[in-house]
């Protein structure tokens, strides 16, 4: 998938889609854009597939949800991974070590970027068990999705932990 490439482009996409880009003085802010129902449904379905793939610990199911090009960005545990060749080993390692994963998602918000892009933001609680230890992550997941003829795919994933 080559719809969006490069970190600058996805950052601009996120800024515009989430309203983070501040208007210049004297310039009216753009009117709110309504997300088409089909874009919202597709984005929510992609997020649900992502959640389920984690819970069944399937690296192959997760692999089908990401773009496989250098434009992919995943930020995990404060580390930026660029491109599928960097993301795939992290996913396989994380899932390979886990004996159980539980992901709870709530407060899902979807913002369309035209008909071929969307930003999904949601509260997430992920519990990952490894041997006798369970790690609980609580925070916000952000997925930037792009659509092509094959469907919707994750172009960027960012997870932010809540501070205690």
C-alpha positions as CSV (number, residue, x, y, z in Angstrom):
1,X,0.0,0.0,0.0
2,X,1.5,3.3,-1.1
3,X,-1.3,5.8,-0.3
4,X,0.6,7.8,2.4
5,X,4.4,7.6,2.8
6,X,6.8,9.3,5.1
7,X,6.6,10.5,8.7
8,X,5.8,14.2,7.7
9,X,2.8,13.2,5.7
10,X,1.2,11.0,8.4
11,X,2.0,13.7,11.0
12,X,0.2,16.3,8.9
13,X,-2.7,13.8,8.4
14,X,-3.0,13.2,12.2
15,X,-2.8,16.9,13.0
16,X,-5.5,17.9,10.5
17,X,-7.8,14.9,11.4
18,X,-7.6,15.4,15.1
19,X,-7.8,19.1,15.0
20,X,-4.3,19.6,16.5
21,X,-3.3,22.0,13.8
22,X,-3.9,25.5,15.2
23,X,-5.4,28.0,12.8
24,X,-3.3,31.1,12.0
25,X,-4.3,34.4,13.5
26,X,-7.1,36.0,11.5
27,X,-8.0,32.7,9.8
28,X,-11.2,31.1,10.7
29,X,-11.0,27.4,11.8
30,X,-12.5,25.0,9.3
31,X,-16.0,23.7,9.9
32,X,-16.2,20.4,11.6
33,X,-16.2,17.5,9.2
34,X,-18.7,14.7,9.6
35,X,-17.2,11.2,9.3
36,X,-19.1,9.1,6.8
37,X,-20.8,6.1,8.5
38,X,-19.0,3.6,6.2
39,X,-15.6,5.1,7.1
40,X,-16.4,4.9,10.8
41,X,-17.7,1.3,10.5
42,X,-14.6,0.2,8.6
43,X,-12.2,1.9,11.0
44,X,-14.0,0.4,14.0
45,X,-14.0,-3.1,12.3
46,X,-10.2,-2.7,11.7
47,X,-9.7,-1.8,15.4
48,X,-11.7,-4.8,16.4
49,X,-9.7,-7.1,14.2
50,X,-6.6,-5.7,15.7
51,X,-7.9,-6.3,19.2
52,X,-9.0,-9.9,18.4
53,X,-5.6,-10.7,16.7
54,X,-3.8,-9.7,19.9
55,X,-6.2,-11.7,22.1
56,X,-5.6,-14.9,20.0
57,X,-1.9,-14.0,19.9
58,X,-1.8,-14.3,16.1
59,X,1.1,-12.5,14.5
60,X,-0.2,-13.6,11.1
61,X,-3.6,-12.0,11.7
62,X,-1.9,-8.8,12.9
63,X,0.4,-8.9,9.8
64,X,-2.7,-8.7,7.5
65,X,-3.7,-5.4,9.2
66,X,-0.5,-3.4,8.7
67,X,0.9,-1.8,5.5
68,X,4.1,-3.6,4.6
69,X,6.2,-0.7,3.4
70,X,8.8,1.7,4.8
71,X,5.9,4.2,5.5
72,X,4.7,2.2,8.4
73,X,5.4,3.7,11.9
74,X,4.8,2.0,15.2
75,X,5.6,3.7,18.5
76,X,5.7,1.1,21.4
77,X,7.2,1.5,24.8
78,X,8.7,4.9,23.8
79,X,10.5,3.3,20.8
80,X,9.8,4.3,17.2
81,X,9.8,1.4,14.7
82,X,9.8,2.3,11.0
83,X,8.8,-0.1,8.3
84,X,7.3,-3.6,8.3
85,X,10.8,-5.1,8.6
86,X,11.2,-3.5,12.1
87,X,7.6,-4.0,13.2
88,X,7.2,-7.6,12.4
89,X,9.9,-9.0,14.7
90,X,8.6,-6.9,17.6
91,X,5.1,-8.2,17.2
92,X,6.2,-11.9,16.8
93,X,8.5,-11.5,19.9
94,X,5.8,-9.9,22.0
95,X,3.1,-12.4,21.1
96,X,5.5,-15.4,21.2
97,X,6.4,-14.6,24.9
98,X,2.8,-14.1,26.0
99,X,0.8,-17.0,27.4
100,X,-2.4,-14.8,27.4
101,X,-3.4,-11.4,26.1
102,X,-6.6,-9.5,27.0
103,X,-7.4,-6.2,25.3
104,X,-10.3,-3.9,26.3
105,X,-11.2,-1.0,24.1
106,X,-13.6,1.9,25.0
107,X,-14.4,5.4,24.1
108,X,-13.6,4.9,20.4
109,X,-13.5,8.0,18.2
110,X,-13.1,8.0,14.4
111,X,-12.1,10.9,12.3
112,X,-12.2,10.5,8.5
113,X,-9.6,11.9,6.3
114,X,-11.5,11.9,3.0
115,X,-12.8,8.5,2.0
116,X,-9.3,6.8,2.0
117,X,-8.0,7.7,5.5
118,X,-9.1,7.7,9.1
119,X,-7.7,8.3,12.5
120,X,-9.0,6.0,15.3
121,X,-8.4,7.0,19.0
122,X,-9.6,4.9,21.9
123,X,-8.9,4.1,25.6
124,X,-7.2,0.8,25.9
125,X,-6.4,-1.6,28.7
126,X,-4.1,-4.5,27.7
127,X,-3.1,-7.3,30.0
128,X,-0.3,-9.6,28.8
129,X,0.7,-12.6,30.8
130,X,4.2,-14.1,30.5
131,X,4.9,-17.1,32.7
132,X,3.8,-16.1,36.2
133,X,3.8,-12.3,35.5
134,X,1.0,-10.2,34.2
135,X,1.8,-6.8,32.7
136,X,-1.1,-4.3,32.6
137,X,-0.9,-1.4,30.2
138,X,-3.5,1.4,30.5
139,X,-3.7,4.3,28.1
140,X,-4.7,5.5,24.7
141,X,-4.2,3.8,21.3
142,X,-4.1,5.8,18.1
143,X,-4.2,4.2,14.7
144,X,-3.9,6.0,11.4
145,X,-5.6,3.9,8.7
146,X,-5.4,4.1,4.9
147,X,-7.6,2.4,2.4
148,X,-6.8,1.0,-1.0
149,X,-8.4,-1.7,-3.2
150,X,-7.5,-4.4,-0.7
151,X,-9.2,-2.7,2.2
152,X,-8.1,-0.7,5.3
153,X,-4.6,-1.1,6.8
154,X,-2.7,0.4,9.7
155,X,-0.2,3.1,8.6
156,X,0.7,4.3,12.0
157,X,0.1,3.0,15.5
158,X,0.9,4.9,18.7
159,X,0.2,3.8,22.3
160,X,0.4,6.3,25.2
161,X,0.4,5.2,28.8
162,X,-1.7,6.9,31.4
163,X,0.4,8.4,34.1
164,X,-0.5,7.1,37.6
